[in-house]
Amino acid sequence: MSRIETLTAYKCAFSYLQRNNPLKEELKNKIKDGESLDYTFSNFVDDYSKFTSDLAVGKSTERAIFLPEDKVHNRVPYNETNRWMLEPYAGKQGKPFKIIKTTTGKKYDFGADSAALYEHKIFMYECNKSFVIIFHRQNGSGCKTVFLETANQMLKNKGIKLEMELYLPLMDTKDDVVPKKLILQYFENDISSDIAENMNKRKKQKAVRDLGLNLESKVNNNVLNIIKQMINGQIDKDVAFARIKLECPASEDYNDAEIAISVGKRSQKVKWNDFDSILGNYDITEELHQKYADSNDFVKSLSEITDNYYESIKAEENSNE
């Protein structure tokens, strides 16, 4: 069983757009008074399923998402919680690709006007105006980025946006993440001073130059401590990136980074902009494979594990009140 199964959870909220709000004048007083939005997850699920019923394209992510009506499942409410499971098809678009049929070896070519889409699963929970979305990922494949971009494309016309805050699992994940090496990188054609914006727009390019830092060396302890602060949620990744550049001589031009980490027994390299997703991954591989072996029902097994994960999130929130 080489496939890695994970869940990534986000605490979500709807808020008014502060910039480029098409309804700014109409909502001016509500925005000024900080009035809460009368918009529920039920509204969102209905609106989003209509918006993606044919195909929605994320321009920044270079991905597309398609959510047929029969792939929106209204699950039975539990503990006063409304629940949904969405099964969108998502994947790359805007680039030519080839499909080879494994049984015959026959090849099919598709142009840049096509999209290669795979089925994904998204679980949504609404309880007393508290919203949580949990994305299921297989290996590195997920649909969070195109989901968030297209959701906000749709919501912009309503003058609101969807905000998602990563939930770090209740486990030893943060302690298990061990930074090994940091590689600062410089890419040309960087036209913005906003680090996060640059990274989100990065195409597949080769770095013009890079600087490797061995994080197991005492010489780089300051850099390691900055990364640990980011892992522990004390600073965000953009602040961490700026501080790291101050620690390194002649580093003002570096505009991206890659970090080698070990997570438990696994070692991997992660782009700087993807690091928060790595921290939020809740590994369910063994549990899911065992449940599936017993039940032979993948969706039921995954739903049960995801529901239990959501309940743990609720329990932690209630204990902190």
Disulfide bonds with the S-S distance in Angstrom:
none
